[in-house]
């Protein structure tokens, strides 16, 4: 099975200007059966967030993989990807809960000790009411996730609920990080505090694993509200 391919956005394995790690992973014939691989890694892409996960364009030329190492049926890679999406989306929702809780708690701690006109910022009703609203939204997201997982474990199709949870997680991540960063004032605009990092990193939640628009389309399909073709 010979293949010449370019993969525009490969993450976690690309090191800027260095293909030695990739070659070690892919060309080790005793482990993977990959031989005669020509691998070129372009300049690492500078991303808004998730900077610890390198992303670069990688080209594979004259790569040969023995047929015995084929996973599944040839030509069904996209289908396999679609089948695992519900688990990926539920995992994404689960991983965002703790960061959101952390941001809210750190904002509470910071605004409690930060003084403006001799009064704690947290003592302003607009601040502690808003934090209460955000904490409530996080718990509602957790409940939706738990319900969806319970249905999934029982063998039910959770496509609609998983899409709802993913949509809500992405939007809530933006809402929590934006609101909390505002309460940090100028410090929130620096790289010295965790809230600014989460503001950048969690933005991916509305893009990766299916965009918000894709989630809405899936939900509408299950609600039978999409226009007929």
C-alpha positions in Angstrom: 0.0 0.0 0.0 1.9 3.0 -1.3 0.8 6.5 -0.5 1.9 10.1 -1.0 0.0 12.4 1.3 0.1 15.7 3.1 -1.6 16.1 6.5 -2.1 19.8 7.1 -2.5 19.9 10.8 -0.8 17.1 12.8 -0.5 17.8 16.5 1.5 16.4 19.4 4.2 14.7 17.3 5.7 17.7 15.4 8.7 19.4 16.7 9.6 22.6 14.9 12.2 21.9 12.1 13.0 18.5 13.5 11.6 15.3 12.0 13.7 12.9 14.0 11.0 12.1 16.4 8.5 11.4 13.6 11.0 9.2 11.8 11.6 7.2 15.0 7.9 6.6 15.4 7.0 5.9 11.7 10.1 4.3 10.2 10.6 1.6 12.9 9.8 -1.4 10.8 9.9 -3.8 13.7 7.1 -2.0 15.4 5.0 -0.5 12.7 6.1 -2.1 9.4 6.6 1.3 7.9 9.6 1.5 5.6 11.2 3.9 3.1 9.4 6.9 4.6 10.4 10.3 3.4 9.0 12.7 6.1 9.2 16.5 5.9 8.0 18.7 8.7 7.4 22.4 7.9 7.6 25.3 10.3 5.6 24.9 13.4 2.3 26.8 13.3 1.9 29.5 16.0 -1.5 29.0 17.6 -3.7 31.2 19.7 -3.8 28.6 22.5 -2.9 25.0 23.3 0.7 26.0 22.7 2.2 23.0 24.5 0.7 20.8 21.7 2.8 21.4 18.6 1.0 21.6 15.2 2.7 21.6 11.9 2.2 20.5 8.3 3.7 17.1 7.6 4.4 15.6 4.2 4.7 11.8 3.6 6.2 10.7 0.4 6.7 7.1 -0.9 5.5 5.7 2.4 4.9 2.0 2.3 2.8 0.2 4.9 2.3 -3.6 4.6 -1.3 -4.7 4.1 -1.1 -6.8 7.2 -0.9 -3.6 9.2 -4.0 -2.1 7.8 -6.5 -1.2 10.6 -10.1 -2.0 9.6 -11.2 -1.8 5.9 -9.4 0.3 3.4 -11.3 3.5 2.5 -13.4 3.5 5.7 -11.2 5.7 7.8 -13.7 8.6 7.7 -16.5 6.3 8.8 -14.5 5.0 11.7 -13.8 8.6 12.7 -17.5 9.4 12.7 -18.3 6.4 14.9 -16.0 7.6 17.7 -17.1 11.2 17.7 -19.7 10.8 20.4 -17.0 9.5 22.9 -14.6 12.2 21.8 -17.2 14.9 22.4 -18.2 13.6 25.8 -14.6 13.4 26.7 -14.1 17.0 25.7 -17.0 18.1 27.9 -15.6 16.2 30.8 -12.2 17.7 30.5 -13.5 21.3 30.5 -15.4 21.1 33.8 -12.4 21.2 36.2 -10.8 24.2 34.4 -14.0 26.1 34.6 -14.3 25.4 38.3 -10.7 26.4 38.8 -11.2 29.7 37.0 -14.2 30.6 39.0 -12.6 29.7 42.3 -9.4 31.6 41.5 -11.5 34.6 40.5 -13.3 34.4 43.8 -10.0 34.3 45.7 -8.5 37.2 43.7 -11.5 39.5 43.8 -11.8 38.9 47.5 -8.4 40.2 48.2 -8.3 42.9 45.5 -9.4 46.3 46.8 -10.9 49.1 44.8 -11.9 52.3 46.7 -11.2 50.5 50.0 -13.7 47.7 49.2 -13.2 44.2 48.1 -14.1 43.7 44.4 -16.0 40.5 45.3 -18.3 42.6 47.6 -19.8 44.2 44.5 -23.2 42.6 43.9 -22.5 42.5 40.1 -19.4 40.4 40.7 -20.6 37.8 43.2 -24.0 37.4 41.4 -22.2 36.8 38.1 -19.9 34.2 39.7 -22.9 32.5 41.2 -24.6 32.4 37.7 -21.5 30.9 36.2 -21.1 28.2 38.9 -24.7 27.3 38.3 -24.2 26.9 34.6 -21.2 24.6 35.2 -23.3 22.3 37.4 -26.0 22.2 34.8 -23.4 21.2 32.2 -22.2 18.5 34.5 -25.7 17.1 35.0 -26.2 17.0 31.2 -22.9 15.2 30.8 -23.7 12.6 33.5 -27.2 11.9 32.0 -25.7 11.5 28.5 -23.0 9.1 29.8 -25.6 7.1 31.7 -27.6 6.7 28.5 -24.5 5.8 26.5 -23.5 3.1 29.0 -27.0 1.6 28.6 -26.4 1.3 24.9 -28.6 4.2 23.7 -27.8 6.5 20.8 -26.7 9.7 22.5 -25.8 11.7 19.4 -28.3 14.5 20.2 -27.4 14.8 23.9 -23.6 14.6 23.2 -24.0 17.4 20.6 -26.0 19.5 23.1 -23.3 18.9 25.8 -20.5 19.8 23.4 -22.3 22.9 22.2 -23.0 24.1 25.7 -19.4 23.3 26.9 -17.9 25.4 24.1 -20.1 28.4 24.7 -19.9 28.2 28.5 -16.1 28.0 28.3 -16.1 31.3 26.4 -18.6 32.8 28.8 -16.8 31.8 32.0 -13.3 32.8 30.8 -14.4 36.1 29.4 -16.4 37.1 32.5 -13.8 36.0 34.9 -10.9 37.7 33.0 -12.9 40.9 33.2 -12.9 40.8 37.0 -9.1 40.4 37.0 -8.7 43.8 35.4 -5.4 44.5 33.8 -3.8 41.4 35.4 -6.2 39.3 33.3 -4.7 40.7 30.2 -1.2 39.3 31.1 0.3 35.9 30.7 1.1 35.8 34.4 -2.3 34.4 35.5 -4.1 31.2 34.7 -7.3 32.8 33.5 -5.6 34.3 30.5 -4.3 30.9 29.5 -7.7 29.3 29.8 -9.2 32.2 27.9 -7.0 31.2 24.9 -6.9 27.4 25.4 -10.6 26.7 25.9 -11.6 28.7 22.8 -10.8 25.4 20.9 -13.8 23.8 22.6 -16.1 25.4 20.1 -14.0 24.3 17.1 -12.2 21.0 17.8 -14.2 17.8 17.6 -17.0 19.5 15.6 -17.8 23.3 15.5 -20.7 24.8 17.3 -22.4 25.2 14.0 -22.0 21.5 13.3 -23.5 20.6 16.7 -26.5 22.9 16.0 -27.0 21.1 12.7 -26.9 17.7 14.3 -29.4 18.8 17.1 -31.7 20.3 14.5 -31.6 17.0 12.5 -32.7 15.0 15.5 -35.4 17.6 16.2 -36.5 17.3 12.6 -36.3 21.1 12.1 -33.8 21.2 9.3 -35.2 22.5 5.9 -35.8 19.7 3.4 -33.6 19.6 0.4 
